[in-house]
Amino acid sequence: MFSITVRDHIMIAHSFRGDVFGPAQRLHGATFLVDATFRREQLDEDNIVVDIGLATRELGAVVGELNYRNLDNEPDFAGVNTSTEFLAKVIADRLAERVHKGALGEGAKGLAGLTVTLHESHVAWASYERAL
């Protein structure tokens, strides 16, 4: 399996409900490095997984919808604990929609899967992996 990874970042604010979250139940900020890894079994006719420039642009567009937002105030996340794992899935699903709509070009039709990883720090991160 071949893969390429592109990176961006987001800065958000949010809070959690539930004793398991301790002090994170209060409003707090988080900055995540966001990696999107695109996979395919065979390279396309240009010998690439997907155009890195297009992948970078589309990841930037997706994270731009979340950047500098208080997720507690976003209607899409009403009543939801916006954990790192949850946000990785949101970003992966939104990227997958863009792939299916052709935003990453014709070559992206051969992609097999996508993994989005959110790095909370240098010692902790979460990922969501999905088929395309």
N, C-alpha and C positions, 0 to 999 in steps of 0.2 A: 504494500500500500504506500503510495506517495502522499506527501502532505506539504502544505505551506502554512505558515502562521503569520498573521499580521497583528499589530498591537496598537491600542489606544488607552485612554484612561477616562474615568468619570469621577466627579466629586458630587456626593449626594448627602442629604440629611434624611433621617428617619428615626423611628422608635419602634420598639417591639412590645408585644403583649405576652405575658407569661412569666412566671417566676424563674424559669430556666434561664432567662436572659439577664437576670440580675440588674446591674446599673444601666444596661443597654435598653431598659424599658423607658428610660428618659430620652428625650430628643438628643441625638448626637450626629456627628458628621462621619463620613467614611470616604476615603479615596481608594479607588480600585484600579490596578492595572488590568486591562482587559485583553486577553489573547483569543483570537478566533483562528482555529486550525481547520483547514479544508482538506478533505481526503478524497482520493480516487485510486482505483486499481491500476489504470493505465494512463499515461500522459496523453494529452490531447494532440491534435495534429501539429501544434506549435511546440510540442515537447514541454508543456507546462501543466501544472495542476489547475490553476486558474490565474487570471491576470492579477498580479499583486497590487497594481495601482487601483483597479476596480474594487478588489477586496478591501483595501485600505479605505477607500472612499465610502463604501457602503457600511463598514464597521463604524466609521466616524459619524455617518448619518444616524445610525441606530443609537449609538451612545449619546449623540448630541440631543436626542429626545429626552434623555434622562439627566444629563449633566446640569449641575447647579440647581437641582430641584429638591424640594422637600417631598419625598415620596409619600409621606402621610397625607399630603394635600392633593395627590394625583387620583382622579376618579378610577383609573384602571387598577389601582392598588387599594381601594377602599376595603378596610377590614382584613387586610392581608399582612402577615409578617414578611417584609421584603428582605428575607435572609440572603446571604451571598449565594447559596444554592438556587434559591428562587430566581434571583436576578440573572444568574447564568442561563437559566432556561428561557427567561423572557428575551434576553439578547439573542440567544441561539434561534429561537422561534421567529423573531423578527428578521434576523438575517436569512433564515430559510425562506421566508416569504419573498424577500428581495431576489434570492436565487431563482425561485420558481417564476417570478415575474420577468426574469431576463436581465436584471440590473447588473449582473456580473458577466454578461456576454454569453454568446452561444456556447463557448467552450465549457461553461459552468454546468451545462446540462448533463455532463458525464460525471459530476461529483457524486460520490457515494455517501459522504457523511461530513459532519461538522461538529467540532467540540469548542465550546466557549469556556474559558477559565478566567475567573475573577480572583486576582491576588489581593488579599486583604493586607498582607504584610510580607516580609521576606521569609516568614515561617509558617504562614497559613494561607490556603487558597481552596477554592471549590470549583468544580467543573460540571458541565452538563453536555452529554454527547447524544447526538441524534442522527438518524439516517436522513438522506435527502432524496 
